[in-house]
């Protein structure tokens, strides 16, 4: 059997993080089994379409490298890939069900159906269709059709039957047809419902494995019945556990922005996002946590996916992001930084391009172990490109570091300036700076922090920044002397 998986979203919102995990698992499973991963857009509910959502979907998938083998952007022989372009296909297959007496026309008005549901609720009964049109004579049906009466088409659900399917994650699931409604397959506007279209599309596109969220478990018996009505072989099902928020309730777009675009805009690396969400519900059976895409493909098994929900925590995503950035070589991280800036902050990108590239890379090399997200680069680096204008005397003083007054600050800044002026050229490495400064501080019988605190503040004028020695290395001798001299002048 050739493995074919698919992701078939409704374009009713931007791609969110739990849907991205569904895409990822479909992608991993298909690649693990040398199969095909397809993308299809379920846009039959025209009233709920969100403008731009399809474009966002395609852009986001490209941004995280989950490129479908076949879909709207790279068509094959299974298209069209928008359900709204497949209406003729659905109509032909609906005729087949009607001819086989597996479906029937329903002429009940929305008012009657509303009244029926209200009565059932009042009697504490399950709300479902009562089969009013199910046994209508053929001549009555034809007469109403000839008169142009508004109607839907419903599935004729068999009575007194057990419907079962095997779920790769949850095992065997069985439901009695008495608990299944005669669902609508074709709406009065001529568009198929999701439940009908998805079965026709999956069959015609030869989907072998349907991997989707557990919220679709209650609908799957309905889908099995449609497969049986057509006498088609059903695919293998696997229903993924929910992603939960910190409240242990289903992760919701009402709680906070969970769109993948928002995480990319915060400048989380795609590989960090994919690595983290791959572990939310899947057990790789190792204590390792950092996996490349190839490693994920090699290790991934649907049988190792949990049934219970997994909690999504942005703090954990930050941890993965930090790990990836700190281990990445500087040239690669620089290219990623410029790519993100091109998309989200072109003004800053143009500014960086006007700077010496080796200088920017040196800054990035020293900061990459401190960054949680690339978006922090701008705010953490402004003082590298422009001299601080104001001297914060309160920040220079630090009683805990035994720097009680400006006189002490002046003493250590003057020592630092002398050390720098002794040098004939820039330091070749941070290790060289350490060697020189630690020796001088030791000779002065002082602790490193006492000297280096005012130096760090004088160079950055920031409460938090890289250490003094790192700043001296990045700014180099001349610029460091210039900034220290300014602070000495301001506090004299």
Order of alpha helices (4+ residues) and beta strands (2+ residues): beta-alpha-beta-alpha-alpha-beta-alpha-alpha-beta-beta-beta-beta-alpha-beta-alpha-beta-beta-alpha-alpha-alpha-beta-alpha-alpha-alpha-alpha-alpha-alpha-alpha-alpha-alpha-alpha
